[in-house]
Amino acid sequence: MRRTIQLAGTLVAGLVVIAILLAWRLSSGPISLGFLSPYMEVALSAATDSFDIEFDDTTLAWAGWDRTLDIRVLNVRAVDTKGAVVASVPELSLSLSAQGLLRGTVAPENIELFRPKLWLVRRSDGRFETELKAESEGSEELFKEILAALAAPPDPSGPMGYLTRVAVVDADLTVEDERLETLWRAPSTQIALQRSEIGIDAEVSFDLRVDDQVMPLSAVAEYRIADQRLDAGVSFGTVNPAVLSRVSPKFQEFAGFAVPVQGTLTIGMNSGGTVDEVGFHVIGGGGELALPEPAAQRLEVDKLELRGRYDGRSGITEFERVFLELGDRGAIALPAASGHRIPLRSVSARGRYDSERDRLHLAALEADLSGPSARLAAEIEGLAGVHGPIALTLKGAVEDVAVDRVRRYWPRDWGTDVYDWCTSHLSGGDLKRVSIETRILETGDGRFEVVSLTGELSIEGIAIAYLESMPRAENVDGTASFGQRRFDITIEKGSIKGLRLDEATIAFSGLDVV
């Protein structure tokens, strides 16, 4: 037993020494296996019906302890029936199937392409084409055959029947999108395609160059053969979306989105190349956001979050959460308010945009107005100017507004006569709650008209000066309702010159009459 153990220890030690010597030898440079080249060329050429595969040499290389030994072929070329080189790769690594070798077949199990020039094109009709740039065009068919072999069920009788994985390492990728009229470049792209039970799984990572900015992107995707559908999840690093507007006229809507963001996208695409579903979750801050009409203006944004989904079949974008934090100095100009800006520290909203009807529905919006708070719902039609002028219908409420600060939150254009009377005859105390319903229409030349306005409010501890010659009602609690023509106040308690008011009604009519 002792001798057996000693013999086994000697053998293990010898193997370790041989492995170290082999690693040292390979680390100084690959070992040529030229005698294998004819067999490798036959095996790779048999994998495609349309091309012959040629290369200069076969080597054994050390690829590090995580990969150990690689069989690599150098200067690989795909040659068509006319003798033209349609695809070339500086270096290709492959591992052979042990099962295939036992059956007497030299068949690749894993293939890796190093540093190829890769071109991905989305045609105007939605078709995708992929090419390895070489002397002549035509490598798209080669890619189709490789992907078809990877997607097909394992077939021991075929030369590519053992293939389970194809990877691209450090590719110089160019992406051309004819639909969006864009050209992108990603000089160091990593791609891994893996055979699965239902199709192909993919992992992709690259740094996309857009003008002078670099956007790190990584994606995982699944291609289902049965319904020819691609679903992908994409993560991207910090990027300024405004840069996209300089890439293509199709991205002009991003020109006003100058807020650096990062986040994730989920994308669903059918066999025709049409994106029919997109989910998004984006966070960012420290930039400037330009709002569209009817509230066109620029906002300084400290923090931002967007979460929702787009349905390409219905044209509806659901916004599950829209959050903006503008800080203590934030303010926003309201539509049809002649530039009047109200304090706005933060706003959170949810809703949907229907591109077919050109209609934005705000289901709920909550705003921190630097003290007071607001909640409202709104319907905005005609944002894109396709179905007529802009129409805004708004219903909401503001709480805890000091009467003496009403001017900060109430645009004079929103009910001029009522505004003038309230700001000159009411003082002190608080408006505990002000609810409002209004409809505003675009009249042309960028002007807007308040066509309807109604509201209610509850008051606490205010003073009312009915006429200058009359004593003021002090410490008044009550409610009020108003419109464009009438303002009614119901007093629940108060006092005038020492007289206690238990109940009173003040009615103003004809406010629209000059």
PAVEX-63549 format. One line per 10 residues: for each residue x, y, z of C-alpha. Coordinates in nm, 2 decimals, always signed. Layout:
X Y Z; ...
***
This chain:
+0.00 +0.00 +0.00; +0.29 +0.24 +0.09; +0.46 +0.17 -0.25; +0.13 +0.22 -0.43; +0.07 +0.56 -0.26; +0.43 +0.67 -0.33; +0.38 +0.57 -0.70; +0.06 +0.76 -0.72; +0.22 +1.06 -0.56; +0.51 +1.05 -0.80
+0.27 +1.03 -1.10; +0.06 +1.33 -0.98; +0.37 +1.53 -0.91; +0.50 +1.45 -1.25; +0.18 +1.55 -1.42; +0.18 +1.88 -1.23; +0.54 +1.95 -1.34; +0.45 +1.86 -1.70; +0.14 +2.09 -1.68; +0.35 +2.38 -1.54
+0.61 +2.32 -1.81; +0.34 +2.31 -2.08; +0.18 +2.63 -1.95; +0.52 +2.80 -1.94; +0.59 +2.69 -2.29; +0.25 +2.80 -2.42; +0.28 +3.13 -2.24; +0.58 +3.22 -2.45; +0.38 +3.16 -2.76; +0.14 +2.92 -2.93
+0.25 +2.58 -3.06; +0.18 +2.52 -3.43; -0.03 +2.22 -3.51; -0.01 +2.25 -3.88; -0.07 +1.88 -3.93; -0.43 +1.93 -3.81; -0.50 +2.21 -4.06; -0.63 +1.99 -4.34; -0.87 +1.81 -4.10; -0.99 +2.13 -3.95
-1.06 +2.29 -4.30; -1.26 +1.98 -4.40; -1.46 +1.99 -4.08; -1.53 +2.37 -4.10; -1.61 +2.36 -4.47; -1.85 +2.08 -4.42; -2.05 +2.30 -4.18; -2.17 +2.52 -4.47; -2.32 +2.44 -4.80; -2.22 +2.76 -4.98
-1.86 +2.84 -4.87; -1.52 +2.68 -4.83; -1.33 +2.77 -4.52; -0.95 +2.84 -4.55; -0.69 +2.95 -4.30; -0.32 +2.99 -4.26; -0.23 +2.78 -3.96; -0.37 +2.57 -3.66; -0.21 +2.64 -3.32; -0.24 +2.53 -2.96
-0.24 +2.84 -2.73; -0.26 +2.90 -2.36; -0.56 +3.12 -2.28; -0.52 +3.15 -1.91; -0.63 +2.93 -1.62; -1.00 +3.01 -1.68; -0.98 +2.88 -2.04; -0.66 +2.66 -2.03; -0.59 +2.53 -2.38; -0.73 +2.66 -2.70
-0.71 +2.52 -3.05; -0.69 +2.83 -3.28; -0.69 +2.88 -3.65; -0.54 +3.20 -3.79; -0.65 +3.43 -4.07; -0.98 +3.24 -4.14; -1.15 +3.31 -4.47; -1.49 +3.21 -4.61; -1.46 +3.17 -4.99; -1.77 +3.15 -5.22
-1.81 +2.94 -5.53; -1.66 +3.22 -5.74; -1.34 +3.23 -5.53; -1.43 +3.56 -5.36; -1.35 +3.61 -4.99; -1.69 +3.71 -4.84; -1.59 +3.69 -4.47; -1.27 +3.70 -4.28; -1.17 +3.67 -3.91; -0.82 +3.73 -3.78
-0.84 +3.44 -3.54; -1.09 +3.16 -3.45; -1.09 +2.94 -3.15; -1.28 +2.61 -3.13; -1.32 +2.31 -2.91; -1.40 +1.97 -3.06; -1.68 +1.75 -2.95; -1.56 +1.45 -2.76; -1.87 +1.25 -2.86; -1.80 +1.34 -3.22
-1.44 +1.23 -3.20; -1.56 +0.89 -3.06; -1.78 +0.86 -3.37; -1.49 +0.95 -3.59; -1.62 +1.30 -3.67; -1.41 +1.62 -3.63; -1.70 +1.85 -3.52; -1.68 +2.18 -3.33; -1.87 +2.21 -3.01; -1.77 +2.57 -2.93
-1.66 +2.84 -3.18; -1.51 +3.18 -3.08; -1.43 +3.45 -3.34; -1.16 +3.70 -3.23; -1.15 +4.07 -3.34; -1.37 +4.05 -3.65; -1.52 +4.35 -3.82; -1.89 +4.30 -3.77; -2.17 +4.49 -3.95; -2.53 +4.47 -3.83
-2.80 +4.63 -4.05; -3.17 +4.68 -4.00; -3.32 +4.74 -4.34; -3.61 +4.98 -4.40; -3.85 +4.69 -4.43; -3.75 +4.56 -4.08; -3.52 +4.28 -4.19; -3.19 +4.23 -4.00; -2.87 +4.14 -4.18; -2.53 +4.06 -4.03
-2.20 +4.06 -4.21; -1.84 +3.99 -4.15; -1.66 +4.26 -4.35; -1.42 +4.13 -4.61; -1.31 +4.19 -4.97; -1.65 +4.10 -5.11; -2.01 +4.12 -4.98; -2.22 +3.81 -4.91; -2.13 +3.69 -4.56; -2.50 +3.72 -4.45
-2.57 +3.37 -4.58; -2.28 +3.23 -4.38; -2.43 +3.39 -4.06; -2.77 +3.24 -4.14; -2.62 +2.89 -4.17; -2.43 +2.92 -3.84; -2.74 +3.05 -3.66; -2.95 +2.78 -3.82; -2.71 +2.51 -3.70; -2.71 +2.66 -3.35
-3.09 +2.68 -3.34; -3.15 +2.33 -3.48; -3.18 +2.03 -3.25; -2.85 +1.84 -3.19; -2.78 +1.60 -3.48; -2.49 +1.36 -3.44; -2.50 +1.28 -3.81; -2.42 +1.64 -3.92; -2.09 +1.83 -3.90; -2.25 +2.11 -3.70
-2.48 +1.89 -3.50; -2.26 +1.91 -3.19; -2.24 +2.29 -3.19; -2.37 +2.44 -2.87; -2.20 +2.78 -2.84; -2.08 +3.06 -3.07; -1.90 +3.36 -2.93; -1.75 +3.68 -3.07; -1.47 +3.84 -2.88; -1.35 +4.21 -2.92
-1.55 +4.27 -3.24; -1.54 +4.60 -3.42; -1.92 +4.64 -3.45; -2.10 +4.89 -3.67; -2.48 +4.91 -3.64; -2.67 +5.07 -3.93; -3.05 +5.13 -3.89; -3.21 +5.24 -4.22; -3.55 +5.30 -4.04; -3.39 +5.55 -3.80
-3.13 +5.67 -4.04; -2.85 +5.61 -3.79; -2.50 +5.47 -3.79; -2.35 +5.35 -3.46; -2.01 +5.22 -3.37; -1.90 +4.98 -3.09; -1.53 +4.90 -3.13; -1.51 +4.64 -2.85; -1.81 +4.41 -2.86; -1.86 +4.08 -2.68
-2.12 +3.84 -2.80; -2.21 +3.49 -2.68; -2.48 +3.27 -2.84; -2.59 +2.95 -2.66; -2.82 +2.67 -2.78; -3.12 +2.62 -2.56; -3.42 +2.39 -2.55; -3.65 +2.64 -2.72; -3.40 +2.84 -2.94; -3.09 +3.05 -2.87
-2.99 +3.25 -2.56; -2.76 +3.54 -2.61; -2.54 +3.78 -2.41; -2.40 +4.10 -2.56; -2.19 +4.38 -2.41; -2.03 +4.68 -2.57; -1.95 +5.05 -2.54; -2.16 +5.24 -2.79; -2.01 +5.56 -2.92; -2.25 +5.84 -2.99
-2.07 +6.16 -3.10; -1.82 +6.23 -2.82; -2.00 +6.01 -2.56; -1.96 +5.65 -2.48; -2.26 +5.45 -2.35; -2.19 +5.11 -2.18; -2.45 +4.86 -2.29; -2.51 +4.50 -2.19; -2.80 +4.27 -2.29; -2.94 +3.93 -2.25
-3.18 +3.79 -2.50; -3.38 +3.48 -2.59; -3.49 +3.38 -2.94; -3.78 +3.14 -2.95; -3.78 +2.93 -3.27; -4.15 +2.82 -3.24; -4.29 +3.18 -3.28; -3.98 +3.34 -3.42; -3.97 +3.60 -3.15; -3.69 +3.78 -2.98
-3.71 +3.91 -2.62; -3.42 +4.10 -2.47; -3.33 +4.29 -2.16; -3.08 +4.58 -2.19; -2.89 +4.77 -1.92; -2.72 +5.09 -2.01; -2.47 +5.32 -1.83; -2.49 +5.69 -1.79; -2.58 +5.87 -2.11; -2.72 +6.21 -2.20
-3.03 +6.14 -2.43; -3.00 +6.49 -2.59; -2.69 +6.36 -2.78; -2.92 +6.12 -2.97; -3.09 +6.42 -3.14; -2.76 +6.49 -3.33; -2.75 +6.13 -3.46; -3.07 +6.12 -3.66; -3.37 +6.35 -3.74; -3.58 +6.07 -3.61
-3.45 +6.14 -3.25; -3.53 +6.51 -3.24; -3.77 +6.46 -2.95; -3.47 +6.38 -2.73; -3.32 +6.73 -2.80; -3.48 +6.87 -2.48; -3.39 +6.57 -2.26; -3.05 +6.69 -2.14; -3.06 +6.49 -1.81; -2.79 +6.22 -1.78
-2.97 +5.89 -1.71; -2.90 +5.52 -1.67; -3.14 +5.22 -1.65; -3.28 +4.91 -1.81; -3.50 +4.83 -2.11; -3.70 +4.51 -2.20; -3.77 +4.47 -2.57; -4.00 +4.24 -2.76; -3.96 +4.20 -3.13; -4.14 +3.99 -3.39
-4.00 +3.80 -3.68; -4.05 +4.11 -3.91; -3.81 +4.32 -3.70; -4.10 +4.53 -3.56; -4.06 +4.62 -3.19; -4.40 +4.55 -3.04; -4.33 +4.59 -2.67; -4.08 +4.80 -2.47; -4.05 +4.82 -2.09; -3.83 +5.10 -1.94
-3.70 +5.20 -1.60; -3.47 +5.51 -1.61; -3.31 +5.71 -1.33; -3.09 +6.02 -1.35; -3.05 +6.38 -1.26; -2.83 +6.68 -1.27; -2.95 +6.82 -1.60; -3.22 +7.02 -1.79; -3.55 +6.90 -1.92; -3.75 +7.08 -2.19
-4.13 +7.03 -2.16; -4.35 +7.03 -2.47; -4.66 +7.24 -2.54; -4.88 +7.35 -2.38; -4.64 +7.40 -2.10; -4.32 +7.46 -2.30; -4.03 +7.56 -2.08; -3.70 +7.43 -1.94; -3.67 +7.28 -1.59; -3.35 +7.22 -1.39
-3.38 +6.86 -1.27; -3.20 +6.73 -0.96; -3.35 +6.38 -0.98; -3.56 +6.19 -1.23; -3.72 +5.85 -1.25; -3.93 +5.71 -1.54; -4.09 +5.36 -1.53; -4.34 +5.22 -1.77; -4.40 +5.02 -2.09; -4.49 +5.08 -2.45
-4.72 +4.86 -2.65; -4.64 +4.89 -3.02; -4.96 +4.72 -3.13; -5.19 +4.98 -2.97; -4.95 +5.28 -2.97; -5.01 +5.33 -2.60; -4.73 +5.42 -2.35; -4.81 +5.35 -1.99; -4.63 +5.56 -1.74; -4.63 +5.37 -1.41
-4.41 +5.63 -1.24; -4.28 +5.97 -1.34; -4.09 +6.15 -1.07; -3.90 +6.48 -1.09; -3.72 +6.66 -0.81; -3.64 +7.02 -0.88; -3.52 +7.13 -0.54; -3.61 +7.42 -0.31; -3.57 +7.67 -0.60; -3.78 +7.48 -0.85
-4.07 +7.64 -1.03; -4.29 +7.57 -1.33; -4.50 +7.79 -1.56; -4.86 +7.67 -1.60; -5.05 +7.66 -1.94; -5.24 +7.98 -2.03; -5.08 +8.16 -1.74; -4.88 +8.43 -1.93; -4.55 +8.30 -1.79; -4.67 +8.28 -1.43
-4.44 +8.04 -1.24; -4.55 +7.86 -0.93; -4.30 +7.70 -0.68; -4.25 +7.33 -0.75; -4.01 +7.12 -0.53; -4.11 +6.78 -0.67; -4.38 +6.61 -0.87; -4.49 +6.24 -0.91; -4.73 +6.12 -1.17; -4.88 +5.82 -1.35
-5.08 +5.80 -1.67; -5.08 +5.70 -2.03; -5.02 +5.85 -2.38; -5.22 +5.72 -2.67; -5.03 +5.81 -2.99; -5.32 +5.70 -3.22; -5.55 +5.96 -3.06; -5.28 +6.20 -2.96; -5.41 +6.21 -2.61; -5.22 +6.22 -2.27
-5.42 +6.10 -1.97; -5.28 +6.19 -1.63; -5.45 +5.95 -1.39; -5.29 +6.11 -1.09; -5.03 +6.38 -1.02; -4.90 +6.49 -0.68; -4.68 +6.79 -0.64; -4.49 +6.95 -0.35; -4.53 +7.32 -0.40; -4.27 +7.42 -0.14
-4.52 +7.40 +0.15; -4.87 +7.35 +0.00; -4.94 +7.02 -0.18; -5.14 +6.96 -0.50; -5.32 +6.66 -0.64; -5.48 +6.66 -0.98; -5.59 +6.46 -1.29; -5.58 +6.59 -1.64; -5.66 +6.51 -2.01; -5.45 +6.68 -2.28
-5.55 +6.64 -2.64; -5.36 +6.75 -2.95; -5.01 +6.75 -2.82; -4.86 +6.64 -3.15; -5.09 +6.88 -3.35; -5.23 +6.60 -3.56; -5.60 +6.60 -3.45; -5.66 +6.97 -3.40; -5.57 +7.24 -3.14; -5.45 +7.16 -2.79
-5.73 +7.11 -2.53; -5.66 +7.07 -2.16; -5.91 +6.95 -1.91; -5.79 +6.96 -1.55; -5.94 +6.86 -1.22; -5.74 +6.89 -0.90; -5.70 +7.04 -0.55; -5.44 +7.24 -0.35; -5.41 +7.22 +0.02; -5.27 +7.44 +0.30
-5.22 +7.77 +0.11; -5.17 +8.09 +0.32; -5.42 +8.35 +0.18; -5.15 +8.61 +0.17; -4.94 +8.38 -0.06; -5.22 +8.30 -0.30; -5.06 +8.51 -0.57; -4.77 +8.27 -0.59; -5.00 +7.97 -0.68; -5.29 +8.13 -0.87
-5.23 +8.26 -1.22; -5.43 +8.57 -1.28; -5.53 +8.45 -1.63; -5.72 +8.17 -1.47; -6.02 +8.37 -1.37; -5.91 +8.74 -1.39; -6.21 +8.90 -1.21; -6.23 +8.64 -0.94; -5.86 +8.66 -0.89; -5.86 +9.04 -0.86
-6.14 +9.03 -0.60; -5.99 +8.75 -0.39; -5.64 +8.89 -0.38; -5.76 +9.24 -0.28; -6.05 +9.15 -0.04; -5.92 +8.84 +0.14; -5.62 +8.84 +0.38; -5.47 +8.64 +0.67; -5.56 +8.29 +0.75; -5.54 +7.98 +0.53
-5.71 +7.82 +0.24; -5.72 +7.47 +0.38; -5.83 +7.32 +0.05; -5.90 +7.47 -0.30; -6.05 +7.24 -0.57; -6.07 +7.34 -0.93; -6.20 +7.22 -1.26; -6.11 +7.40 -1.58; -6.09 +7.36 -1.95; -5.84 +7.55 -2.16
-5.83 +7.56 -2.54; -5.56 +7.67 -2.78; -5.69 +7.96 -2.99; -5.40 +8.01 -3.23; -5.07 +8.19 -3.24; -4.97 +8.01 -2.93; -5.25 +8.16 -2.72; -5.49 +7.99 -2.49; -5.83 +8.07 -2.36; -5.99 +7.95 -2.03
-6.33 +7.84 -2.15; -6.46 +7.71 -1.82; -6.36 +7.74 -1.46; -6.53 +7.62 -1.14; -6.40 +7.56 -0.79; -6.46 +7.53 -0.42; -6.25 +7.62 -0.12; -6.26 +7.59 +0.25; -6.12 +7.89 +0.46; -5.99 +7.92 +0.81
-5.92 +8.23 +1.01; -5.93 +8.48 +0.72; -6.04 +8.84 +0.70; -6.29 +8.95 +0.43; -6.33 +9.32 +0.33; -6.66 +9.33 +0.14; -6.63 +9.70 +0.06; -6.37 +9.95 +0.15; -6.63 +10.15 +0.35; -6.75 +9.85 +0.55
-6.57 +9.69 +0.85; -6.39 +9.37 +0.78; -6.52 +9.03 +0.89; -6.24 +8.88 +1.10; -6.13 +8.52 +1.19; -6.38 +8.38 +0.94; -6.42 +8.00 +0.89; -6.63 +7.87 +0.61; -6.65 +7.75 +0.25; -6.68 +7.91 -0.09
-6.76 +7.82 -0.45; -6.67 +8.02 -0.76; -6.69 +8.03 -1.13; -6.61 +8.27 -1.41; -6.92 +8.48 -1.33; -7.00 +8.42 -0.96; -6.83 +8.39 -0.62; -7.03 +8.27 -0.32; -6.90 +8.26 +0.04; -7.07 +8.07 +0.32
-6.95 +8.19 +0.66; -6.97 +7.94 +0.95; -6.82 +8.17 +1.21; -6.64 +8.50 +1.24; -6.67 +8.85 +1.39; -6.72 +9.21 +1.29; -6.64 +9.49 +1.53; -6.70 +9.26 +1.83; -7.02 +9.11 +1.68; -7.01 +8.74 +1.65
-7.12 +8.58 +1.32; -7.28 +8.24 +1.35; -7.39 +8.21 +0.99; -7.38 +8.43 +0.69; -7.38 +8.42 +0.31; -7.20 +8.66 +0.08; -7.28 +8.63 -0.30; -7.11 +8.81 -0.58; -7.25 +8.78 -0.93; -7.18 +8.95 -1.26
-6.81 +8.92 -1.23; -6.78 +8.88 -1.60; -6.95 +9.22 -1.66; -6.72 +9.52 -1.70
***
